[in-house]
Amino acid sequence: MDLESELVVDQGAPAEASSPTNPITDLRPEESEDKPDAPEAKPEEPPIPKGVQKRIDRAVRQKYEAEARTKMLEERLQALENRPQQPIVNKPIDNSEPKIENFDNFDAYVAAKAEYIADQKIQKTFAERDQRQQAERQQYERQQVQTSWQQRVADATAEMPDFEDVLASSDVPMTGAMQDAIMESDVGPKIAYFLANNPDEAYKIAKMSPIGAIRALGRIEERLSGPAVKVATSAPAPVKAVGTKATASKDPGKMSDAEYAKWRKAGRAA
């Protein structure tokens, strides 16, 4: 090979490194700058006291238990709501006497029979007690009404001297409803006296229903509860003065409803 070829070959070969590099001293400028320090560790929080931690754990546990119970109850409620409702059948209570053919066991029949007999005795005792108490109460009420009636009759006799004679000679009809209403009324003697002097009114009321009779007697009671009934006497009527307003000469207790209303209206106007 000639000299030129050797030169060409030498020029194409890579040049070897002149000297080795030092990784510490040959750092690049940007690599030689100081790196930022690592973040400092945060100080640890003080531990929770054991007593406080137990209370926290217990509260958390109770919370989860309550949530579990609530969920369980909701599931049960939902199941009950989704369950189809069965019709309620009220079985009739059999209070009849037990029969031996309806029992497979003789001892059961004997027990049922004994229970039936005891129940019948108890019911009979209660019924007799209720009847006795009701009779005693009614008797007491009748005695009270009778006592009050006798007192009102005494007052009426003092006000109307012919009261007993008028009632004794009267044969007007008196139904049970009329009698009870008159005896229980505060002005019962006056009502009896009025009916004895007005037999047509008494017959009319006696033909009414009990409720109708009570209503009619109530209207008479209201009428007689007003001004005192004028007692009929044998004295001559007073002479009417000339120029004075006419006064009612008819007994208010003997007035009809229309006459009584007119008389009361005239009295108010005066």
C-alpha positions in Angstrom: 0.0 0.0 0.0 1.3 3.4 -0.9 1.7 6.4 1.3 -1.6 8.1 0.1 -3.7 5.1 1.0 -2.3 5.0 4.4 -3.1 8.7 4.9 -6.6 8.2 3.9 -7.1 5.3 6.2 -5.6 7.2 9.1 -7.8 10.2 8.5 -11.0 8.0 8.5 -10.2 6.3 11.9 -11.8 7.8 15.0 -9.5 9.6 17.3 -8.9 8.0 20.7 -9.7 9.9 23.8 -6.7 11.9 24.9 -7.4 11.6 28.6 -9.9 9.9 31.0 -12.8 12.1 32.4 -13.4 12.7 36.2 -17.0 12.4 37.1 -16.6 14.6 40.2 -14.4 17.4 38.7 -15.9 17.3 35.3 -19.6 18.0 36.3 -21.5 20.3 34.1 -22.3 23.7 35.5 -26.1 22.9 35.7 -25.3 19.6 37.4 -23.0 21.1 40.0 -25.8 23.4 41.4 -27.1 22.4 44.8 -30.4 20.3 44.7 -33.3 21.5 46.9 -33.4 19.9 50.4 -36.0 17.1 51.0 -39.1 18.3 52.9 -38.9 18.1 56.6 -41.0 15.5 58.4 -44.1 16.8 60.3 -44.0 16.4 64.0 -46.1 13.4 65.2 -49.4 14.2 66.9 -49.6 13.2 70.6 -51.4 9.9 71.0 -55.1 9.9 72.2 -55.5 8.8 75.8 -56.8 5.3 76.1 -60.0 6.3 78.0 -61.0 8.8 75.2 -60.2 6.3 72.5 -62.4 3.7 74.2 -65.3 6.2 74.3 -64.8 7.0 70.7 -64.7 3.3 69.7 -67.9 2.6 71.8 -69.7 5.6 70.2 -68.8 4.4 66.7 -69.8 0.8 67.5 -73.2 2.0 68.9 -73.8 4.1 65.8 -73.2 1.1 63.5 -75.3 -1.2 65.7 -78.2 1.4 65.7 -77.9 1.6 61.9 -78.0 -2.2 61.6 -81.1 -2.4 63.9 -82.9 0.3 61.9 -82.2 -1.5 58.7 -83.4 -4.8 60.1 -86.6 -3.2 61.3 -87.2 -1.5 58.0 -86.7 -4.8 56.2 -89.2 -6.5 58.6 -91.7 -3.7 58.1 -91.4 -4.0 54.3 -91.9 -7.7 54.5 -95.0 -7.3 56.6 -96.4 -4.7 54.1 -95.7 -7.0 51.2 -97.3 -10.0 52.9 -100.8 -10.6 51.5 -103.5 -9.8 54.2 -105.6 -12.7 55.2 -109.3 -11.9 55.8 -110.2 -11.8 59.4 -112.9 -14.4 60.2 -114.6 -13.9 63.5 -115.5 -17.3 64.8 -118.9 -17.3 66.6 -118.6 -18.0 70.3 -120.3 -21.3 71.2 -122.0 -20.8 74.5 -124.1 -23.9 74.2 -123.9 -26.8 76.6 -121.1 -29.2 75.7 -122.1 -32.6 74.3 -120.2 -35.8 74.8 -120.3 -36.7 71.1 -118.3 -33.6 70.2 -115.3 -34.8 72.3 -112.8 -37.5 71.7 -111.6 -37.5 75.3 -114.0 -38.1 78.2 -111.9 -36.1 80.5 -112.0 -33.1 78.2 -115.8 -33.4 78.1 -116.0 -33.4 81.9 -113.8 -30.4 82.1 -115.8 -28.5 79.5 -119.1 -29.4 81.2 -117.8 -28.2 84.6 -116.7 -24.9 83.1 -120.0 -24.5 81.4 -121.9 -25.0 84.7 -119.7 -22.6 86.5 -120.1 -20.0 83.8 -123.9 -20.3 83.9 -123.9 -19.8 87.7 -121.7 -16.7 87.4 -123.9 -15.2 84.7 -127.0 -15.9 86.8 -125.5 -14.3 89.8 -124.5 -11.1 87.9 -128.0 -10.9 86.3 -129.7 -11.2 89.6 -127.4 -8.5 91.1 -128.1 -6.1 88.2 -131.8 -6.6 88.5 -131.7 -6.1 92.2 -129.7 -2.9 91.9 -132.0 -1.6 89.2 -135.1 -2.3 91.3 -133.5 -0.6 94.3 -132.6 2.4 92.2 -136.1 2.7 90.7 -137.7 2.3 94.2 -135.4 5.1 95.5 -136.3 7.3 92.6 -140.0 6.7 93.1 -139.7 7.5 96.8 -137.9 10.8 96.0 -140.6 11.7 93.4 -143.4 10.8 95.9 -141.8 12.8 98.7 -141.4 15.8 96.4 -144.9 15.5 95.1 -146.4 15.4 98.6 -144.5 18.6 99.4 -145.8 20.4 96.3 -149.3 19.2 97.0 -149.1 20.7 100.5 -148.0 24.0 98.9 -150.8 23.9 96.3 -153.4 23.2 99.0 -152.3 26.3 100.9 -152.6 28.3 97.6 -155.8 26.6 96.3 -158.0 25.5 99.2 -160.3 23.5 97.0 -157.4 21.5 95.5 -158.2 18.2 97.1 -161.9 18.5 96.5 -161.5 19.3 92.8 -159.1 16.4 92.2 -161.2 14.0 94.2 -164.4 14.8 92.2 -162.6 14.7 88.9 -162.8 11.7 86.5 -160.6 13.0 83.7 -158.4 10.3 82.0 -154.8 10.1 83.1 -152.3 8.0 81.1 -149.0 6.8 82.6 -147.0 9.3 80.6 -149.3 12.1 81.8 -149.0 11.0 85.4 -145.2 10.7 85.4 -144.9 14.1 83.7 -147.2 15.8 86.2 -145.6 14.2 89.3 -142.1 15.2 88.1 -143.0 18.7 87.2 -142.3 21.6 89.6 -145.9 22.8 89.1 -147.4 19.4 88.8 -150.3 20.1 91.3 -151.3 23.1 89.3 -151.3 21.1 86.1 -153.5 18.4 87.8 -155.8 21.2 89.0 -155.9 22.7 85.5 -156.8 19.4 83.9 -159.5 18.7 86.5 -161.2 22.0 85.7 -160.6 21.5 81.9 -161.7 18.0 81.1 -161.8 18.6 77.4 -158.1 19.5 77.4 -157.4 16.4 79.5 -159.2 14.1 77.1 -157.4 15.7 74.2 -154.0 15.1 75.8 -154.9 11.5 76.8 -155.4 10.6 73.2 -151.9 11.8 72.2 -148.8 9.7 72.0 -146.5 9.7 75.1 -144.2 12.2 73.5 -147.1 14.4 72.3 -148.7 14.3 75.7 -145.5 15.4 77.4 -145.1 18.3 74.9 -148.7 19.4 75.6 -148.2 19.3 79.3 -145.0 21.2 78.9 -146.8 24.0 77.3 -149.3 24.0 80.1 -146.4 23.9 82.6 -144.8 27.0 81.0 -148.1 28.8 81.1 -148.7 28.0 84.8 -145.1 28.8 85.7 -145.8 32.5 85.0 -148.0 34.7 87.2 -149.8 32.9 90.0 -153.1 31.2 89.1 -156.1 33.2 90.3 -158.1 31.1 92.8 -161.8 31.1 92.0 -163.9 32.5 94.8 -167.5 33.3 95.4 -166.8 37.0 95.9 -168.4 39.3 93.3 -166.1 40.6 90.5 -164.7 44.0 91.2 -166.3 47.0 89.5 -164.4 48.2 86.6 -163.5 51.8 86.9 -164.4 54.1 84.1 -161.6 55.0 81.8 -159.2 52.3 83.0 -157.8 49.5 80.9 -159.8 46.3 80.9 -158.2 43.5 82.9 -158.2 39.8 82.3 -161.3 38.3 84.0 -160.5 34.8 82.9 -158.3 32.5 84.9 -154.9 32.3 83.0 -154.8 28.6 83.8 -158.0 28.1 81.9 -157.0 30.1 78.8 -156.2 28.6 75.5 -152.8 29.0 73.9 -153.9 31.9 71.8 -155.7 33.6 74.7 -152.7 33.1 77.0 -150.3 34.5 74.4 -152.6 37.6 73.9 -152.8 38.0 77.7 -149.1 37.8 78.2 -148.5 40.3 75.4 -151.0 42.7 76.9 -149.3 42.4 80.3 -145.9 43.3 78.8 -147.4 46.3 77.0 -148.8 47.6 80.3 
